[in-house]
Amino acid sequence: MNTLVISNASGSSRVDRLNVWLFQGLLFLVLFLIIAARRPDILTNAQPWAEDGFVWMTEIYTRGFWSSVLLPQNGYYQTLPKLTYGFGLLFGVGKAALVANLVAIAVRCMLVLFLLSDRMKFIQFPYRVAAAAYLLLMPNLGEGYVNITNAHWYTAIYMMMLLVAEPPRNRVWATHDLMVLVISALSGPFVVFFAPGLAIKRWHEHGGLVQAVRRVNWFDGVMAACLVVQVAAILASSTSGRSSAPLGASLPMLAQIVQQRVVLGSFFQGTPISLPNSSWPAIALLVVLMISIGVAAWRNGWRYQILALFPVLMLGFALAKPMVSLTESQWPPILAGAAERYFFVTNFFLFCHVLYLVSLLGRFAYTGLLVLSMAMVPFYIACFNIPPLAEVGYKDQIRHFQLLPKGETMVIDINPPGWKMTLTR
């Protein structure tokens, strides 16, 4: 009798696990279709974007995978796009951009699935659904939608969620965590900002610095190793590939950038609202926002502190070392709408901060969440369709390139218009 009961329980457990995997697969497919529907040409007319072709595809096609992946780019290692194009080129140069887009979509899908998983259960599920909807439908994504060269902004969000998530409960989750850590830490400079977050977490968990150092684990060691690699690359090539153009920075312009690109940009596509020329309202808004986030971080402990610290450090670094212009002052174009990638993280965090403020409404919190979600629907509809990439003749030129005799070189147009890559058959 006991054997029969154990057998039934085991079978039931297997069925439950299978149902969970089927549901996760179905949800992944739904997320994939939503992402693709916002700009269908990422599948129907896949093209490299900027460094996708100019750097990753060209270097790997010309030098080979290992010669490319072991070199930093723009002052730090960017492993994910190199791995992706190394894999994509296995399917031929004509399919590499499509494979890269598929990987970039998958990264976003996995990020949303993690947000909705039990690892983030310390946040009530309705708020996580609202945050996931925003992550899928947020405005001002044209520059990074969807390509692998800007995927590290999303792996950075993924990593920050990982730092505040519930601990992994089995080896599958532990392996997942290490994979996300390595890919995130070695695919951009953000590991420099992950490290303070991990330090805050370990300090809280172990009750101080000494105990945190004594109880270092594999995850901590891997992050430390990735940090050393990226910092060494940054120090060895701190100006490599970075613009030396003046910033044109000032406090009023910083306040206006936060007002226009972070606050309004979190909800409106572009900058449709005309605001007074005076910088004082923007400075006042900046102060109010800083106080609001500071109080929330103080009241809510280490998790909120980590989540608040990262976008502040990230935006500070991006504005201190932007790549917008090689000759002109760089902050004015940012204020005008350039460099959308710099605001993916900040805008998502600001929306999450709004969700936190809604949660303070007590017994009216769910009503407030419903009102906010319904109010967001017109914004989501207005910005849902993202214009396709410009038609620069990429597909026809790739077909022509594949017919060239061995050893012949061709310059191929890619997006954004004006960018080119040079391949030798």
FENGIZI-V329204 format. One record per residue. N is the residue number from 1. RES is the residue in one small letter. OMEGA is omega in radians with two decimals (NA if undefined). Layout:
n,res,omega
N,RES,OMEGA
N,RES,OMEGA
This chain:
n,res,omega
1,m,3.13
2,n,3.13
3,t,-3.14
4,l,3.13
5,v,3.13
6,i,-3.14
7,s,3.14
8,n,3.13
9,a,3.14
10,s,3.12
11,g,3.10
12,s,3.13
13,s,3.13
14,r,3.12
15,v,3.12
16,d,3.13
17,r,3.12
18,l,3.11
19,n,3.11
20,v,-3.13
21,w,3.11
22,l,3.12
23,f,3.12
24,q,3.12
25,g,3.11
26,l,3.12
27,l,3.07
28,f,-3.13
29,l,3.12
30,v,3.11
31,l,3.13
32,f,-3.10
33,l,3.10
34,i,-3.14
35,i,-3.13
36,a,-3.09
37,a,-3.13
38,r,3.08
39,r,-2.99
40,p,-3.08
41,d,3.05
42,i,3.06
43,l,-3.03
44,t,-3.12
45,n,-3.05
46,a,3.12
47,q,3.05
48,p,3.09
49,w,3.02
50,a,-3.08
51,e,3.08
52,d,3.14
53,g,-3.04
54,f,-3.09
55,v,-2.93
56,w,-3.10
57,m,-3.10
58,t,-3.09
59,e,-3.09
60,i,3.13
61,y,-3.06
62,t,-3.02
63,r,-3.01
64,g,-3.01
65,f,-3.02
66,w,3.12
67,s,-3.13
68,s,-2.99
69,v,-3.10
70,l,-3.11
71,l,3.04
72,p,3.11
73,q,-3.11
74,n,3.02
75,g,3.11
76,y,-3.14
77,y,3.12
78,q,-2.94
79,t,-3.06
80,l,3.14
81,p,3.12
82,k,3.06
83,l,-3.09
84,t,-3.13
85,y,2.99
86,g,3.08
87,f,-3.08
88,g,-3.12
89,l,3.02
90,l,3.14
91,f,-3.14
92,g,-3.07
93,v,-3.13
94,g,-3.11
95,k,-3.01
96,a,-3.12
97,a,3.11
98,l,3.11
99,v,3.13
100,a,3.11
101,n,3.10
102,l,3.11
103,v,3.14
104,a,3.08
105,i,-3.12
106,a,3.10
107,v,3.14
108,r,3.11
109,c,-3.13
110,m,3.11
111,l,3.14
112,v,3.11
113,l,3.12
114,f,3.11
115,l,-3.10
116,l,-3.07
117,s,3.13
118,d,3.09
119,r,-3.14
120,m,-3.01
121,k,3.07
122,f,2.99
123,i,-3.11
124,q,-2.97
125,f,3.14
126,p,3.11
127,y,3.10
128,r,3.08
129,v,3.12
130,a,3.12
131,a,3.12
132,a,3.11
133,a,3.13
134,y,-3.14
135,l,3.14
136,l,-2.91
137,l,-3.05
138,m,-3.12
139,p,2.99
140,n,3.13
141,l,-3.00
142,g,-3.06
143,e,-3.07
144,g,-3.00
145,y,-0.47
146,v,3.10
147,n,-3.06
148,i,-3.10
149,t,3.09
150,n,-3.11
151,a,-3.10
152,h,3.04
153,w,3.12
154,y,3.06
155,t,3.07
156,a,3.06
157,i,3.12
158,y,-3.10
159,m,3.13
160,m,3.04
161,m,3.14
162,l,-3.11
163,l,-3.10
164,v,-3.06
165,a,2.98
166,e,-3.11
167,p,3.08
168,p,-3.05
169,r,3.10
170,n,-3.07
171,r,3.12
172,v,3.13
173,w,3.13
174,a,3.09
175,t,3.08
176,h,-3.10
177,d,-3.14
178,l,3.11
179,m,3.12
180,v,3.13
181,l,-3.08
182,v,-3.12
183,i,-3.12
184,s,-3.04
185,a,-3.10
186,l,3.11
187,s,3.14
188,g,-3.09
189,p,-2.93
190,f,3.10
191,v,3.08
192,v,3.13
193,f,3.05
194,f,-3.03
195,a,3.08
196,p,3.10
197,g,3.10
198,l,3.11
199,a,3.09
200,i,-3.12
201,k,-3.09
202,r,3.09
203,w,3.14
204,h,-3.07
205,e,-2.99
206,h,3.03
207,g,3.09
208,g,-3.06
209,l,-3.06
210,v,3.13
211,q,3.11
212,a,3.13
213,v,-3.12
214,r,-3.03
215,r,3.08
216,v,3.13
217,n,-3.10
218,w,-3.14
219,f,3.14
220,d,-3.12
221,g,3.12
222,v,3.10
223,m,3.12
224,a,3.12
225,a,3.12
226,c,3.11
227,l,3.13
228,v,-3.13
229,v,-3.09
230,q,3.12
231,v,3.09
232,a,3.12
233,a,3.13
234,i,-3.12
235,l,-3.10
236,a,-3.09
237,s,-3.02
238,s,3.13
239,t,-3.10
240,s,3.10
241,g,-3.14
242,r,3.13
243,s,3.06
244,s,3.14
245,a,3.13
246,p,-3.14
247,l,-2.99
248,g,-3.00
249,a,3.03
250,s,3.11
251,l,3.10
252,p,-3.13
253,m,3.06
254,l,3.14
255,a,3.14
256,q,3.08
257,i,3.11
258,v,-3.14
259,q,-3.02
260,q,-2.96
261,r,-3.11
262,v,-3.05
263,v,-3.13
264,l,-3.12
265,g,3.09
266,s,-3.04
267,f,-3.06
268,f,3.01
269,q,-3.06
270,g,3.12
271,t,-3.04
272,p,-3.08
273,i,3.09
274,s,-3.09
275,l,3.12
276,p,3.13
277,n,-3.14
278,s,-3.13
279,s,-3.06
280,w,3.06
281,p,3.13
282,a,3.11
283,i,3.11
284,a,3.11
285,l,3.12
286,l,3.14
287,v,3.14
288,v,-3.13
289,l,3.12
290,m,3.13
291,i,-3.13
292,s,-3.14
293,i,3.12
294,g,3.12
295,v,3.13
296,a,3.12
297,a,3.14
298,w,-3.07
299,r,-2.94
300,n,2.97
301,g,-2.88
302,w,-3.11
303,r,-3.14
304,y,3.11
305,q,3.12
306,i,-3.08
307,l,3.11
308,a,-3.07
309,l,-3.03
310,f,-3.12
311,p,3.10
312,v,3.12
313,l,-3.11
314,m,-3.13
315,l,3.09
316,g,3.10
317,f,-3.10
318,a,-3.13
319,l,3.10
320,a,-3.12
321,k,-3.08
322,p,3.02
323,m,-3.09
324,v,-3.14
325,s,3.10
326,l,-3.05
327,t,-3.04
328,e,3.06
329,s,-2.93
330,q,-3.11
331,w,3.11
332,p,3.07
333,p,3.09
334,i,3.09
335,l,-3.09
336,a,3.08
337,g,3.13
338,a,3.04
339,a,3.12
340,e,-3.07
341,r,-3.11
342,y,-3.01
343,f,3.08
344,f,-3.07
345,v,-3.07
346,t,-3.11
347,n,3.07
348,f,3.13
349,f,-3.13
350,l,3.10
351,f,3.10
352,c,3.08
353,h,3.07
354,v,3.09
355,l,3.10
356,y,3.13
357,l,3.09
358,v,-3.11
359,s,-3.14
360,l,-3.09
361,l,3.08
362,g,-3.08
363,r,3.07
364,f,-3.03
365,a,-3.12
366,y,3.04
367,t,3.09
368,g,3.11
369,l,3.11
370,l,3.13
371,v,3.12
372,l,-3.12
373,s,3.12
374,m,3.13
375,a,-3.13
376,m,-3.05
377,v,3.11
378,p,3.11
379,f,3.12
380,y,3.14
381,i,-3.08
382,a,-3.06
383,c,-3.02
384,f,-3.10
385,n,3.11
386,i,-3.09
387,p,3.11
388,p,3.06
389,l,3.11
390,a,3.09
391,e,-3.10
392,v,3.13
393,g,-3.04
394,y,-3.07
395,k,-3.14
396,d,3.14
397,q,3.09
398,i,3.09
399,r,3.12
400,h,3.14
401,f,-3.10
402,q,3.11
403,l,-3.11
404,l,3.02
405,p,3.13
406,k,3.09
407,g,-3.13
408,e,-3.07
409,t,3.14
410,m,3.03
411,v,-3.03
412,i,3.13
413,d,3.08
414,i,3.07
415,n,-0.10
416,p,-3.09
417,p,-3.08
418,g,3.08
419,w,-3.14
420,k,2.98
421,m,-3.10
422,t,-3.14
423,l,3.06
424,t,-3.06
425,r,NA
